[in-house]
Amino acid sequence: MKKIMVVDDEPMIIRLVTKMLSPQYEVVGASSGKQAIELFEKEAPNMVLSDLIMPEMTGYDLLKRLKELHHTEVPFMFMTGDDDRSSESLGFELGASDYIKKPFKGDVLLRRVEKILKNENRMEELQRISSTDPMTGLLNKTSVQAQIEALLEKFPGILMVIDIDSFKLINDMYGHSMGDRILLRFTEILKQTVRSMDIVGRVGGDEFVVFCPRAKEENVVADKAAYTNEKLLEAARDLMGENMTIPLGISIGAALAPDEGTSYEVLFTKADKALYKVKQNGKHGYSMYRGSDHTAVKTKEPRNSFEDLKQVLEERNFIAHAYDASEESFRAIYRFLRRQSGKVPSRIVMLTMIPPASSAETDLTLDDASYEFRELLKSRLEFKNVINQTGSLQYAVIMPFCTEEEARAAVFRLLVNWKDTIYGKKYEIRYEESEI
């Protein structure tokens, strides 16, 4: 049953209106604007029916104050004996839905209230459709960002970027309908791990965002990672059979507000960097972003069959850009090519970022500049090249099947592209290269 708050300094009016509305609505009475404000959050009415002229706080003042305190769009209707058209105009300018003049009949009041609430229902449904992801029913990318931004203005918390590991294998091996079922089951699991105050949204195919206001402990992230990985694997085996061997799980990158930022965009970028660390270190775990020093926590399950081994070794979500390898992988590739010396022409290049002489010359952080340079390396170098971050401001690139002239030409193109960025105008790049 919809709830209506009736605000009037005359007790008789509250009793009269309550009698008129109570057959169809739950009615809460308040004898002043101050009392209405005190009751509003607790009662959460669907509509407010307020007298316009009251001592201490007018109906106008009440409407404005509720908007300031609760950012509410709850429909307001004023009751008034005033025939002044300017009063009516002011009310509509402030956001009132309707006016009704005293004295009024019960059937007239009921029709006016019903019309307002029907319009409100239609608006809520349209807003719900436009703000939610049609597959999962979670907030979509635009809405989750807006809601998290609003909370960040008031509360500290933890922002998490969650990615489903090996999800593409589900679509490849079992079809997209099974992929959809996994997404829906994952959504249910995710909802079980969050509180009512937390914000959850889907921002990509298999990428989700969670913001936990007032949370600050790392174990919040650790517990979610452990629980979700366990339950998702159970769900996958339930849907695809106990013999399912896909290394399904989730990875989480997290950033703490306000320590690492106070805007969604900044926190998302840093949480995404932390997520990248997890992906590079075996997946199925989490990482808290802490400047440039953050370490992934991970859990792995043994792979017992030949098919498992191939699935783990195979590169998924292949994109035609340079391969960003871990230190161990980079070393193995270098040693393999070294053994082919004289048979396969290959080069190794070392690129070092040189920051400005004075930190006062730029407000661009070293960590952000390094991250952007890595992204440039991945996108501008050929997909056969292999890159690895060897220091906080240093990268190495292996260029197999590449002559000295080709390597130098590739580096020159890269440096030209870097100069065109906001970071390239502040951070110089020095390089060395040689034959492997």
N, C-alpha and C positions, 0 to 999 in steps of 0.2 A: 504493500500500500504506500502511495506517495505521501510524503510528509510536508506540511505547510506550516511555516512559522507566522503567527499573527502578532503584530506589534502595535500596541495602542496604549495611551496613558489612561484610557477610560475602561475600567474592568467590565462594564456592561457591554461595550463594543466587542471585547474579546469573547465574552460569553455568547453574544448573538452570532458572531461570525463562526465560532466553533460549532454552534448548533446547525448552522447552514451547511458547513463543509464536512462535518464528521461522518455523515452516511457514506461518503466516498473517499475521504482522506483522513490521515492521522494529523491532528492539529496540536501545535505547541504554542503556548501563549507567552508573551513577554510584555511587561508593563512599561518598558522604556527602551531607548536605544542602547543604553549601557547594558541592560540585562540581555538584550538580544545578542549583543556581541559576546557576552559571557557564555550564552547557550549555543551559539552557532556551531562551533567546532564539535561539541559533544553531540548535538542533535542532527547535524548535517541535513538540513531541510532541502527539499527539492525546489522550493519556492518561498519567497518572503512577501507577505501582504502587510504593508506598513501604513500607519497613519502618516500624513504629510507634516502636520503641524503638531509638535510635541515639545514640552519644556526640556531644556538642557541640550537635547540633540534632536534635530529635525529628521524627517525621513530622508531628505537629501544627504545630510551628514552621515546617517547610518549607512546608506548605500555606498558612499565614498569610502567610509572607514572599513567596511567589510571587504571592499575591493583591495584596499591597501594591505590589510592584514592577511587575507586568504587568496588574493588574486582570483576571486570567485567570479564566475559568470552565471551564478544562480539567478533565475529570473525574478524580477522585482515588480510588484504592482502597488501603486499608491492608492490609499483611500483618502478622499478629501471632500470637504464641503465648499472648497474655494472654486469660484468660477473664473478666476484670473487665467487667461490663456498663456500668459508669460510663465506662470508656475508650471503649467503642463509642458511647455516647450523645454524649460530647463530640466525637468525630470527625464524627458526623452533624450536630451543631450547627454545626460549623465549615465544613460543606459537602462532606464526603466522600460519594462515590456508593455505596460498598460496603466491606465488610470480608471478608477471607478468612483463616481460621486455619491456621497451620502445624501439622503438615505438610499439604500438599494435593496432589491428583492433577492431572495435566496436563489431562485432559478437563474436570474441574470448573473449573479456572482459565480455560480457553478459553471455556467457556459463560458464565461470569460476566463476562469481559471483553467478549465479543460482545454480551451483553445491554446492558451500559453504553454501548457505542459505538453500538448501534442506537438507544437512547433519545436519545443525544446527536445523532445524525443527524436524528431527528424534530424535536427541539427547534431545531436549526439551521435546518431547512427552514421551520418555523413562524415563527421569528424573521425569516428572510429574506423570507417572504411579507408579514409585517406591517410590515417596515421599508422595503420598496422600492416604487417607483412601478410599477404593473403595465404601463404602456405602454412605458417606456424601460428599466426594470430598474435605474435609478439610485435612490439613497436618496430616500425621500419627505420631505415637509416636516418632520415630527416627528423623524425619525431623523437627517436632515442637521443639524438644529439641535443635537441631543444630542451628536453626534460632534464638531461644531465647538466646542461649549462645552467638551468634554473636552480638546481640543487647545489651546484658548486658555488653559487653566490652566497649560500647560507651555511653549508656544512663541509667539513673535511671528509675524506673517504678514500676508497680504493677503486680505481677503474681497471677492469680486466678485459682483455681481448682474448677470446677463446676460439680456437680453430680445431675442427675435427680432422684428426690425422687419418690419412689413407682413404678419405671419403670417395675420391675418384674411383678407387678400386671397386666400390660397391656398385656404382653406375656401370662400370666397364664389365663386371663379371655377373651381376645379378639384374641389371636393368635400372632405368630411372625410377620406375614405380617402387622398387625396393629402396632406392636412395631416398625417395620421399618418405617412406615409412620409417626409415632410420632417423631422418630429420625430425619427424613428429615425435618419435619416442625420445630422442635427445632433448627436444623442447620440454617434454614432461619431466625428464630427469633434472633439467636445468631449473625448472620452476620449483622442484622439491628442495633445491639447495639454497634458495634465496628467501629473504624476509619480505614481508608485505611492503616495506618502505624502499626496497631495492628496485632499481630500474634495469630492465632486461630488454634487449633488442637484437634483431638480426640485421647485420650490415652488409652481408654478402652471401654467396651460395652456401658455404659451410663455415662462415665466420660470424661470431656473436659478440656482443658487448654487455657487460654487467657493471653497474656502479653501485657500490655499497656505502651509503652515507654513514658517517661516524665510525666506520671501521678503520683500524689502523695497524692491526697485527698481521704478520705474515701468515700465521696459521689459518686465517680466514681463507686465503688463497690455497694454501696447502691442503686443507680439508676438502675444499671444492674439487681440486684436481684429483685427489685420491678417490673420493666418493664417486665422482662423475666417470672416471676411467673404469672403475669397477662395475658400475651399473650399466654403462654403455656397452661394455663387452658382454655382459649378461643378456642385455636386450638384443644385441646382434646375434648371439647364439640362439636365442629364443626364436628370432625371426628367420634366420638362415640355416639353422641346424647346428648341432654340437660340433660338427666337423668343419665349421667355418674357420678358415685360417688367416683371414685378412687381419693385419696388425692394426685393428681399429682402436682409437682412443682419442684423447683430446690433449692439446697443449694450451697453456695459459701464460700470457704476458701481462704483467700488472704494474701500475704506477700509482704512487701515493700522492693524494692532494691534501694540503697545498705544497708539500715538500718538493714535488717535481713539477708543479704547475697548478694553475687555477682555471684553465680553460679546457674544454673538451678536446680541441684540436691538439694542443700541446701534450696532454695526458695520453691521448690515443696514439700519437706518434711515438712516445716513449714506451708505452705498453707494447706497441707493435715491434719495437726494437728488442724488447725483452722476449717477446714471442719468437723472434728470429733466433735468439740464443738457444731457446728450447729446441727448435727445429734442427739447429746445427748440432745439438748434443744428444740426439736420440729420440726426441719427441716423448709424448705421454708423461709430461711433467709440467712444471711451472717455473717462472723466473720473475723476480721483483726487480724493476728498474731502479738502480741506485747510481745515478750519474753514469760514468763509463765503466764502473766496477759492479757488475751484477753477474751472478753465477746461476746457471740453470740447475734446478733440482729435478731429477728424472727417475722414472721407474721403467724397467724393461722386462719383457717376458721372453723366455727362450723360444727360439724357432726350431722346430724339430724335423720338418720335412723339407725335401728338395724344393717343392713349390713355395713353401714359406721363405726359403732362402732367396729364391729368384724374386719374389715380391718385395723383399726388403732391399735387395741390391738394385732393382730396377729404378730408374729415375722417373718419378711421377710428375704430372702437371708440367711436362716439358715445355719450356719457352725458349725460343731461338735467341738467347743472349748468353754472355759468358757464364761459365759454371763457377759459382761461389763455393769453394771447397773449404772444409775444415783443415786445420793444420796437419792432422794426420793424413788426410786424403791428399793434400797438396804435396806432402813429402813423398808419398808413395808414387804419385804421378811423375814427380821430378826424377826419382830414382829409376823408374821404369824407362823414361825417355833418355836418361843418362846412359843406360845400358845399350840404347840404340844409337849411341854417338857414331856419327859418320854414315848412318843409314837413313835416319830421319832428321832433316834440318829443323832444329827447334831453338827458340830463344827464351831467355828469362829476363824480365824487366823489373826493376825496383823503383817505385814511385814514392817520393817523400813529400809530405805537405809541410810548407814553411809558414808558420803563423806570423802575423804582424809583430814588429819589434816591441810594440807596446799594446797591451790588452785594451787600452783606452781607445785604440784606433778602430775597434769594431765591437759591436754588441752580438756578433755571431759566435756561438760557443764552438770550441774545438770539437766536441762530440758531435754536434749537429753538422758541422762542416765535413767531418770524417764520414759520417753516415751518407751525406749527399754525394760525396766523391765515390764511395763504394757503389751507390746506385747508378752513378754515371758510368763507372767501369763496367758494370753488368749490362747496361743498356747499349753502350756504344761500341764495346769490343765484340768480336765475332764469337759465336756460340762455341767454337772449338777451343777458345782460350779458357784458361783456368786462373781464378784470382783467389788470393788469401790475404787477410789482414795480418801483417807480421808485427805491427806495433800500433800504438794509439793513433799515430798519424802516418803510417807507412803501409803500403800494399805491395805485394809481389804478384807478377803475372807470368804465367807460362804460356808461350805461344808455339804450339807444335805445328809442324809442316809450314814453317815460316822462315823466310830469309832475313838477313840483316836489314835490307832496304825496306822490306814489307813491315818489319817490326817498327822501324823508325817512322815510317809513314803512318802506321796505326797510332803510335804515341803522339805524333804531331796533331792528328785529327782530334785525338782525345783532349789535348791541351787547349786547342782552339775552342772546343765545346765548353771546357771548364771556365775559360775566360769569359764566356757569355753568361755565366751564372752570377748570382749575387755573392756567392762564396769565392768564386774565382777572382773577383776584383780585390780580395783581401788576402787570400792564401795562395802563395806561389807553389808550383809543383816542380821538384827537381827529379831527374830520373837517371838511372844507369841501366845498361843492358849488355848482355853477352850471350855467347852460344852455350847451350847446355851440353 
